[in-house]
Amino acid sequence: MPTSCAAWLHSTFLPSSGTRPPRSDCTRWRRRLEMRIEKIRATAFGPLVNQSLDFSPGMTVVHGPNEAGKSAWFNATYAALAGRRKGRGRGTAAQGEFRRRHQPWIGSRWAVGGTFVLDNGTVLAVEHNLKTGDTTIADSQTRAPISIAALGKRYGVDLTNDGGFDGARLLGLNRDALRAIAFVAQADVLRVVEDARELQSLLERAASSVTVDVTADAALDELRRLRSERVGVEHVGSRPLRAARQALEATKLSVDNGRDSLQVWVTVLSRERRAAADLRRAEAELAIDERALIWSELVAERSRFASAEDLARQVAERGSVTSVDESRIAQVRSVIAIYDDRGEAPAELAGESAAELRELIAAVPARPTGDLEPRISVVTAHRTLLAAKSAYETHAQGAREPMTGAAVTADPEELRRWAGVMETVVREAEPSVDQELATLLSSHAAAVAANGAAVQQFEADKRRVDQQRDHYAAALASYNQALGTYQRQETEFAAAAQHAQAAQTTAAAAVSEASKMRRTSTILLSSSGGLLLLGAVLALLSPIAGIALLVLGMLVGGAGVTLRPRGTALAVPPVWLPPRPTAPTPPAVPDLTTPEAPTPVIADPRIAELQTRQRLITEQATALRARKQEIAEKCAEIDIAPEPDRLRQFARYLEDAAAAAEREAEFRSRLSQLEDAWRASATALLQRLVEAGEPAASIADDAATASEGSLLALAAYQDHCRARAEQDQLASRLNDLEVRLAERVAAEERLAATATALAERERSVLALHAELFADVAAPADHAAAAKAIHEWLTTADRNRSAADDLRELEARLQQALDGRDLEAWRAELAARETEAGVNPGRTVTDESVQARRAGVDQLRETVGNLRGEAKASAQSGLAVAQAMETEADAERAVARVEALQRCLDIASEQLTKARLESQRTVAPALESLMRPWIPRVTNDRYNDLRIDPESLSMTARDQQGRTSDAQLLSHGTTEQLYVLLRLALTQHLVTSDEICPFVLDDVTAQSDSTRTIGVLEMLQEVSRERQVILFTQEQEVIDWARNQFIDERDSLVEVGGTKGGRP
């Protein structure tokens, strides 16, 4: 067993020879690459549709205003490099949020792509269908497609993650680790702390001198799994340790009994145990199914009980409701309505009283007869006349002349089609088509040039293969000649070997007897081998822990050698043989594969399609202009303006010709009626004048003449009234005093009546209040009584509504209870659930439970039969010698399992120490990478820091030596320090011979001017070694870039506008 353990450790911690590339290819087991982002294509990503963005090899600053799509470009860059999971299901919450925020605003297609330059000059064009998770890869220079598996095999990495392509694997990372360290957005600068556990495995690999596909945590998990499967625990379960000890106890019992038929009994007993185990499992499953069947009924009843309980709670919360007397409410509402409609109390009359006015009238002489001012009837008749005249004139002005002429014969539908053509805009060209066509033509020219160079290389490779084929043919002829000589010498050697075989057989018999003495030390030597191999593995992860385990392995091996018998009994005596002839070495077969001829460049079909589209646009514009000219000429023939609105209006008129004639007749009829009303109002005015005492006048037949005559008579009447008024005013004030007296008498009578009615309503309100509130003191006045009655009505309305609701709830509750008491129902449910036990959470039917019961009954019968057979067989056993041999085998099995247990325990202890040692080396490495930049990005406020390797949290130290948790500092300082940490992680996790792009989004938003310049200078210096891409909207950053970007490696790019270029 230890030997098997050692073999497993070798296969787990060391890669197989088939996965390790030759030394000539690279010095590392897994090759990681330099990478540069050349272009990102947002086919359909968030607000971006069919747009692209180019990046410089050094530092690129991408700027634009709000809503320009900078964050969309940032996330599109990440998606183009890392891809998206392809597995089924919704994925993690972060993946769901990414999908929600960045799906296209318009359309269903969700796609993004990019062009990436690798360290060997390979340029990959990667296109992602983010909706399905599919990815296509092509060589951007030759346009030859490359499968994900072929690309991974070429660079020795597995490029799939969650079922989809993950470009971060080319850097030795995964898409989550790449987002946590190399893509820095303002909103998640501290994400590196949240993903510290995931980055820990990458840090452990980076701390090792040799990159392997396993970490200390993974190795510890595998050792725990191995210990659980191949050892187990002593008193629980059926793992090897407990099983071996149980077997040992069984064999000891067999030795004590000494039965002759032990094997038969053990066989029967084993069958009985298996059947009993099957029975126990079947009974357990039956119990679970029966409990599940009970629980399915309980769950349904519990749902009904919850509904009833909720109804009971609502009924209890509402409590009792006051009964409502509808007739009483109607009576009260009638009384209070009359009171509310009483109006205001009348004010006291001012001026002379009626008695005083009578005294004044007695002293006034008689007044003249006749109207002193125009009568109301006359004024009303005058107003009616003016209104009738105005209605007639207004209706007469609304008359419209019908449209006539040649256009009346035109077709309305034809006129509408003309209007549609005239309002169509002539589009001479489509800028996007011209731009895309120019881009495709340029790409095609470049592809043709690249294909020419590939053809020249193909011809050179073909000549080289022909030369190698000739050299190989000559070497093969020499080899065939040497092979004939070797075969003759091999025949002679075989004859000599036959004579030596008999002597060798005799010596082997002696060695077999001596080898029995070696069994005692076998376990120790095997354990020593496993410990030595494990120590070699740990030396790769941690030298100190590996050396400690190697020393332990040598000590165990020394003990095994001490117990091994001395002497030469174990060695077979050598037999002399003549030297065996050496076979000639065949010549190495050169690579005679004929190079594949380059594929001719085929023009992109979109070029012809776009050219055809340009031609169609031009032809359509020409045809549209000719059609408009033709319509204008036809409109001129029928005397109509070629305007869309005018054409549609005339079409509607032609369609409504019959309706227009009918409307004209109705107009004339209405005009006649208005004229008759005008003449009748003139006649009525003259009649009112006659009633007022004016002489009668004749009525003309024409309404206008009759109106003019009545107005002249009205003017004469008004003059007469004014004359009588002047006479009356000069003669006396009798008329005025009489009017005042009459008005005063009437006012005094109205005041008395109003006061009586108001007092009656107030008394009725007070009486109603006394009736409603008999046990309450009388109100201060009738207003307070009315207010109390209104409140009583509001309360009555609420009571009525509450009573209706309560009756409905009670009805529903009684229906749910179905005659049961709620508390008794609750107790019954609780008792049944307690009796049913734990809900197994499975779905069963009566048929499945019955079938399982039948199976259990059959198993019980089988177990009973086996137990009877085992009881009969137990009366005999094996021979004592055979039982003792079985006991010895069981003891050796226990010893092997215990040795494996000790080996695994020691390995776990040493791996734990190695992991702690690895973590202690990670933090100083990150600190040393960050330390030179800390004063510059914090404006000399802080000069050093410490990193916790477990959580990646940081403690900053200022110039006075004081320390602070980095996450408790100002938001800007915290972000600056964690940007440094991410940069250090990209250098540490992706080792010195690898380059990873660094992409940031508005990371200087919380920094002042000095710290912003410090961060920008740091990023520019970093861009000399790795590509840096910064998205920003700050004018200070843009101005800095315009002044500092003097190298072709750097560029300033504007999105949502035009390209800024290099200053």
Secondary structure, DSSP 8 states (H G I E B T S, - for coil): -HHHHHHHHHHHHS--TTTS--TTT-SSSS----EEEEEEEEEEETTEEEEEEE--SSEEEEE--TTSSHHHHHHHHHHHHH----SSS---HHHHHHHHHHS-SSSS--EEEEEEEETTS-EEEEEEETTTTEEEEEETTT--EE-HHHHHHHHT---EETTEE-GGGGGT--HHHHHHHTEEEGGGTTHHHHTHHHHHHHHHHHHSSS--S--HHHHHHHHHHHHHHHT--SSSSSSHHHHHHHHHHHHHHHHHHT-TTHHHHHHHHHHHHHHHHHHHHHHHHHHHHHHHHHHHHHHHHHHHHHHHHHHHHHHHHH-------HHHHHHHHHHHHHHHTS--------S--HHHHHHHHHTS-----S-SS--HHHHHHHHHHHHHHHHHHHHHHT------SGGGGS-HHHHHHHHHHHTS------HHHHHHHHHHHHHHHHHHHHHHHHHHHHHHHHHHHHHHHHHHHHHHHHHHHHHHHHHHHHHHHHHHHHHHHHHHHHHHHHHHHHHGGGGGGHHHHHHHHHHHHHHHHHHHH-HHHHHHHHHHHHHHHHHHHHHS--SSTTS---------------------------------HHHHHHHHHHHHHHHHHHHHHHHHHHHHHHHHHTT----HHHHHHHHHHHHTHHHHHHHHHHHHHHHHHHHHHHHHHHHHHHHHHHHTT-------SSHHHHHHHHHHHHHHHHHHHHHHHHHHHHH-SHHHHHHHHHHHHHHHHHHHHHHHHHHHHHHHHHHHHHHHTTTS---SSHHHHHHHHHHHHHHHHHHHHHHHHHHHHHHHHHHHHTT--HHHHHHHHHHHHHHH-S-------HHHHHHHHHHHHHHHHHHHHHHHHHHHHTT----HHHHHHHHHHHHHHHHHHHHHHHHHHHHHHHHHHHHHHHHHHHHHHHHHHHGGGHHHHTTTSEEEEEE-TTT--EEEEETTS-EEEGGGS-HHHHHHHHHHHHHHHHHHHS-TT----EEEESTTTT--HHHHHHHHHHHHHHTTTS-EEEEE--HHHHHHHHHH--STT-EEEESSS---B--
